């Protein structure tokens, strides 16, 4: 599963992190947060690493405790290596340590020193939505550079339009009889008949025969160009 937001925080800021998670999810975002989303019995570090690899934006709850946390630093480092966006949500007026600043110095900080944190929700949502949109555009641009169509532009054979049967299409009795004879002489398993020919000779119309004639045939007709 791909998450919109990964919430990184120090254990001392769990109450704030849970509140931010609830605020974002109430507004339609899919968040991952520990320990809620770690399966009981699963490896803690591995679960966090795998989650970071699937999220699109990290919200880092920054405080003096987060500033000292080796876990927060490792999560930020993994996010930067993955090329994901980070939104530092600063709940205390402290300066980042050199090691953490190395990963966050290019990111815009959102200062939220005074509760309630709901008052910062519009700015936080705006920042996340912009980053999610940019991430989507970058992904589609990368696929376009590789000659891969965006998912929205991809089609499968099941979504293509099959021409409707022409009610004025007549004849082909001999072809239908030949197909019928070959199908009914098949002794084992399902059978198929391949209709070939140059474009415009009526292969599709022959395959789309009326129901009354379909009932005479006990196999599948495959129309090929």
C-alpha positions in Angstrom: 0.0 0.0 0.0 1.3 3.5 -0.9 0.8 6.1 1.9 0.5 9.8 1.4 2.2 10.8 4.6 4.8 9.2 6.9 4.8 10.9 10.4 8.3 10.9 12.0 8.5 11.9 15.7 10.3 11.3 18.9 8.5 9.1 21.5 8.3 12.1 23.8 6.1 13.9 21.2 3.7 11.0 20.7 0.6 12.9 21.8 1.3 15.7 19.3 2.2 13.2 16.5 -1.1 11.3 17.1 -3.1 14.6 17.0 -1.4 15.7 13.7 -2.1 12.2 12.2 -5.8 12.5 13.1 -6.0 16.0 11.7 -4.5 14.9 8.4 -6.6 11.7 8.1 -9.8 13.7 8.9 -9.0 15.7 5.8 -8.6 12.6 3.6 -4.9 11.8 3.7 -3.6 8.3 4.3 -1.0 8.4 7.0 1.5 5.9 8.4 2.5 6.3 12.0 4.2 4.0 14.5 3.3 2.0 16.5 -0.2 2.0 15.2 0.7 0.7 11.8 3.3 -1.8 12.8 1.9 -5.4 12.7 2.2 -7.1 16.1 5.2 -9.3 16.1 6.8 -7.6 13.1 10.4 -6.3 13.2 10.1 -2.7 14.3 13.0 -1.2 12.3 12.2 -3.2 9.2 8.5 -2.1 9.3 9.6 1.6 9.6 12.1 1.2 6.7 9.5 -0.4 4.5 6.9 2.2 5.3 9.3 5.0 4.5 9.9 3.4 1.1 6.2 3.7 0.3 5.2 7.1 1.5 5.2 10.3 -0.6 5.7 13.1 2.0 7.2 13.0 5.5 5.9 15.2 8.2 8.6 15.5 10.8 7.4 16.6 14.2 10.4 18.7 15.2 11.3 19.4 18.8 14.2 19.3 21.2 13.5 15.6 21.7 13.4 15.0 17.9 16.6 16.9 17.6 18.3 14.4 19.9 16.7 11.3 18.5 18.9 9.0 16.4 15.7 7.3 15.1 14.3 10.6 13.7 17.7 11.3 12.1 17.7 7.9 10.4 14.2 8.3 9.2 15.0 11.7 7.7 18.2 10.3 6.1 16.3 7.5 4.5 13.6 9.8 3.2 16.2 12.1 1.6 18.0 9.2 0.0 14.7 8.0 -1.4 14.1 11.5 -2.8 10.9 12.1 -0.9 9.7 15.5 0.4 9.9 16.5 4.1 7.7 19.0 5.9 9.4 19.9 9.3 6.5 20.7 11.7 8.3 22.6 14.4 6.6 22.6 17.8 9.5 24.1 19.7 11.7 27.0 18.9 15.0 25.1 18.8 17.9 25.0 16.2 18.4 21.7 14.4 21.6 19.8 15.3 24.2 19.8 12.6 23.5 16.2 11.7 19.7 16.7 11.3 20.2 20.1 9.7 22.1 18.4 7.0 18.9 16.7 5.9 16.5 19.5 6.5 18.3 22.7 5.7 16.8 22.9 2.2 13.2 22.4 3.4 10.7 25.1 4.4 9.7 24.9 8.1 6.2 25.2 9.4 6.4 26.8 12.9 3.6 25.6 15.2 4.7 26.6 18.6 1.3 27.2 20.2 -1.5 24.7 20.5 -4.2 23.9 19.4 -2.6 22.4 16.3 -5.8 22.5 14.3 -5.1 26.1 13.6 -2.0 25.1 11.5 -4.0 22.5 9.6 -4.7 24.7 6.5 -1.1 25.6 6.0 0.1 22.0 6.6 -2.5 20.6 4.2 -1.6 23.2 1.5 2.1 22.3 1.8 1.4 18.6 1.6 -1.0 18.9 -1.3 1.5 20.9 -3.3 4.3 18.4 -2.6 2.0 15.5 -3.5 1.1 17.2 -6.8 4.7 17.9 -7.6 5.6 14.3 -6.8 2.9 13.1 -9.2 4.0 15.4 -11.9 7.7 14.3 -11.5 6.7 10.7 -11.6 4.7 11.1 -14.8 7.5 13.2 -16.4 10.0 10.4 -15.6 7.7 7.9 -17.2 7.2 10.1 -20.2 11.0 10.5 -20.5 11.2 6.7 -20.6 8.5 6.5 -23.2 6.0 5.1 -20.7 2.5 6.5 -20.9 1.0 7.9 -17.6 -1.5 5.6 -15.9 -4.3 7.9 -16.7 -3.5 7.6 -20.5 -3.0 3.8 -20.5 -5.6 1.6 -22.0 -6.1 -2.2 -22.0 -7.8 -4.3 -24.6 -10.8 -4.5 -22.3 -11.4 -0.7 -22.5 -11.1 -0.5 -26.2 -14.2 0.0 -28.3 -15.3 -3.1 -30.3 -17.2 -2.1 -33.5 -20.9 -2.9 -33.3 -22.4 -5.5 -35.6 -23.6 -4.2 -38.9 -27.3 -5.3 -39.2 -27.0 -5.1 -43.0 -24.0 -7.4 -43.2 -25.1 -10.5 -45.1 -23.7 -13.6 -46.7 -20.7 -15.6 -45.4 -22.9 -18.7 -45.0 -20.1 -20.9 -46.4 -17.5 -19.4 -44.0 -19.9 -20.0 -41.1 -20.5 -23.5 -42.1 -16.8 -24.3 -42.5 -16.2 -22.8 -39.0 -19.1 -24.8 -37.6 -17.8 -28.1 -39.1 -14.3 -27.6 -37.8 -15.5 -26.8 -34.3 -17.9 -29.7 -34.0 -15.2 -32.2 -35.2 -12.9 -31.1 -32.4 -12.8 -34.1 -30.0 -11.0 -32.8 -26.9 -11.1 -29.6 -25.0 -12.2 -26.1 -26.1 -11.5 -25.1 -29.6 -10.9 -21.8 -31.4 -11.0 -20.6 -34.9 -8.9 -17.8 -36.3 -10.4 -15.6 -38.9 -7.7 -14.0 -41.1 -7.7 -11.7 -44.1 -6.8 -8.2 -45.2 -8.4 -5.2 -43.6 -12.0 -4.5 -44.6 -13.1 -8.0 -45.8 -15.5 -8.4 -42.8 -13.5 -10.4 -40.2 -15.0 -8.5 -37.3 -18.5 -8.7 -38.6 -18.1 -12.4 -39.2 -17.0 -12.9 -35.6 -19.9 -10.8 -34.4 -22.6 -13.1 -35.9 -26.2 -12.9 -34.6 -27.2 -14.9 -31.5 -29.3 -17.3 -33.6 -26.1 -18.3 -35.5 -23.9 -18.3 -32.4 -26.1 -21.0 -30.9 -25.1 -23.2 -33.8 -21.5 -23.0 -33.0 -19.9 -24.6 -29.9 -16.6 -22.7 -29.8 -14.9 -19.3 -29.9 -14.3 -17.1 -32.9 -11.1 -15.0 -32.7 -10.8 -12.0 -35.0 -7.2 -11.2 -36.0 -5.8 -8.6 -38.4 
